[in-house]
Amino acid sequence: MYSPHTLQFDSILQYSLTKVLPTNSIASMTLSPTGDSWYDTGTSVHIVLNRNWDAIGNTRQSLVSYSVDNTATTVDRASSDPTYMSTITMTASHVLSLGFVTQYFISAQGATLSGSQTGDGWFDSGSQFIVHGTYDRAYTANMPYHAYAIPVGFQILANTTVSSLLWTSSSNTLSFNAEHADVKVYIPSELNLAPTGVSDNGMPLAFSYLSSSRLLSFKGSSSFQVGLSGTNVASSFLSSLPDWVLYPSIVVAVGVVLVLGLVFLRRQARKTWPYWG
């Protein structure tokens, strides 16, 4: 230094905008002049949010609301356009957060669906959706589903695609193919049918059936056959018993009838035999 110098520093007050947001939820945002989350006082911050993001297969995240300093603003979920947030003027520090929900895509063949919160075939996790076919049935959206309605009235709900659907009325058999499937079959009460067995490629398959919900559930790998029978009072009682109880019970019942019949015949013979004394 060969002469005196004067150093002058200029500064400006900044405020932070803390973002508690999923990475892919922001479509665009006014950049910070310092490349971080701090903004000069008086700066207008413009933010555009994606309606949906992180779509992986048939699962995605969907925007429900946004909040500035815990004051929430709901969004129009039926719109497909990006959400333009109200301008934030940085005269104080703020915290931005989102309300969002996981959604599942549900496809339908032979039926229509209702209940989508976004009106596009995607359904909030845990919400109810209705399959409208010959009969209507409500289900819970807890995974991506493929829904099928068969004209006779059955509905099939599976986590994978189903093909070769066939209802054979002569044998009361419902057949279809699906790979590595988690399956639910709705059997409307109007059909007066209940399942008697499920097989996968001809091999017996474990299943569960709730008569209260009319839902048959099972898991398997390829080619399924569901056997059904009528649900009149007599057949319902017999079909509800396992084989090892049913057949011995029939044998015992027949045996009792035969014994009682013989006793009766003997008594009748004594009464009608002529007396020669």
PyMOL commands that set and color helices and strands:
alter all, ss='L'
color gray80, all
select helices_A, chain A and resi 23-25+189-191+233-239+243-272
alter helices_A, ss='H'
color red, helices_A
select strands_A, chain A and resi 14-20+26-29+38-40+44-45+47-49+52-56+59-68+71-74+83-84+88-89+94-109+112-114+122-124+128-132+136-140+145-149+155-158+163-168+173-177+181-186+193-200+203-204+208-210+215-220+223-230
alter strands_A, ss='S'
color yellow, strands_A
deselect
rebuild
show_as cartoon
